[in-house]
Amino acid sequence: MDTQQEIEERLSAAFSPAYLEVVNESHMHSVPENSQTHFRVVLASDVFSGQRKVARHQAVYAELAAQLEGPVHALALHTYTPEEWRDRSQQAPQSPDCLGGSNAEGS
């Protein structure tokens, strides 16, 4: 199973999401081709009701602890309740272009 699929399955099982999107953004970073190290997660779940952003992120980090200790280097999290997700017109912020590592060299 690839890392993206593993993340999707773990988050689906743990949060019963109203919406879940996991995007491999490794290609936007200074990593070897076909890497699975940088991910963007958009997750809307009733589990987040009454929780602040930090608690939501901690819950996701706890669920993905094994992946974060291994192949996953970076995780961009956008966590919402289903109501918040609807209020945002089902739109999450896009990740900025990476300027770290060799991408910043030569600038």
matplotlib code that plots the C-alpha trace (Angstrom):
import matplotlib.pyplot as plt

x = [0.0, 1.4, 1.7, -1.2, -3.6, -2.4, -3.1, -6.5, -7.5, -6.3, -8.0, -11.2, -11.3, -10.5, -12.6, -15.5, -15.1, -17.8, -15.0, -11.4, -8.8, -5.2, -2.9, 0.7, 2.6, 6.0, 6.6, 6.5, 9.5, 13.2, 12.8, 13.5, 10.9, 8.0, 8.5, 5.7, 7.0, 4.9, 1.1, -1.8, -4.8, -8.3, -10.5, -14.0, -15.4, -18.0, -15.2, -13.8, -16.9, -15.9, -12.2, -9.7, -7.3, -4.4, -6.4, -7.7, -4.1, -2.9, -5.6, -4.5, -0.8, -1.6, -3.5, -0.6, 2.3, 3.8, 3.7, 5.3, 8.1, 8.8, 8.1, 6.1, 8.3, 5.6, 1.9, -0.2, -3.5, -6.8, -9.3, -13.0, -16.3, -18.8, -20.5, -17.2, -16.5, -19.8, -19.3, -16.0, -17.9, -15.9, -12.6, -9.3, -6.3, -3.8, -0.2, 2.4, 5.3, 8.2, 11.3, 13.3, 16.3, 17.7, 14.6, 15.9, 19.4, 20.3, 17.6]
y = [0.0, 3.4, 6.2, 8.3, 5.4, 4.5, 8.1, 8.1, 4.8, 5.7, 9.1, 7.6, 5.0, 7.4, 10.4, 9.2, 12.3, 14.2, 15.2, 14.0, 14.9, 13.7, 15.2, 14.1, 17.4, 15.9, 17.0, 20.6, 20.1, 19.2, 15.4, 12.5, 11.8, 9.7, 10.6, 10.3, 12.7, 15.9, 15.7, 18.1, 16.9, 18.6, 16.9, 17.8, 15.7, 16.0, 14.8, 18.3, 20.0, 22.1, 21.6, 24.4, 24.0, 22.9, 20.0, 19.0, 18.9, 16.9, 14.3, 13.9, 13.8, 11.1, 9.0, 9.3, 8.9, 5.9, 7.7, 10.9, 8.8, 7.2, 8.3, 11.5, 14.6, 17.3, 17.5, 20.5, 20.2, 21.9, 20.7, 21.7, 20.6, 19.8, 23.2, 25.1, 23.3, 24.2, 27.8, 27.9, 26.8, 23.6, 25.4, 25.0, 27.2, 26.0, 25.2, 27.8, 27.0, 25.5, 27.8, 25.5, 23.3, 23.5, 25.4, 28.5, 28.1, 30.2, 32.8]
z = [0.0, -0.8, 1.7, 0.4, 0.5, 4.0, 5.2, 3.6, 5.2, 8.6, 8.6, 7.2, 9.9, 12.8, 11.8, 9.6, 7.5, 5.8, 3.4, 3.0, 0.5, 0.7, -2.0, -2.5, -2.9, -2.9, -6.5, -5.3, -3.1, -3.5, -3.2, -5.6, -8.3, -7.2, -3.5, -1.0, 1.7, 1.5, 1.8, 2.0, 4.0, 4.0, 6.5, 7.6, 10.5, 13.3, 15.6, 15.4, 16.9, 19.8, 19.2, 18.5, 15.5, 17.7, 19.2, 15.7, 14.4, 17.4, 16.8, 13.2, 14.2, 16.7, 14.1, 11.6, 14.1, 12.3, 9.0, 10.5, 12.0, 8.7, 5.1, 5.7, 6.1, 5.9, 6.4, 5.6, 7.6, 6.9, 9.5, 9.7, 11.1, 8.3, 8.9, 8.7, 5.5, 4.0, 5.2, 3.3, 0.1, 0.3, -0.4, 1.5, 1.0, -1.6, -0.5, -1.4, -3.7, -1.8, -1.5, 0.7, 0.0, -3.5, -4.8, -2.9, -4.3, -7.2, -6.3]

ax = plt.figure().add_subplot(projection="3d")
ax.plot(x, y, z, "-o")
ax.set_aspect("equal")
plt.show()
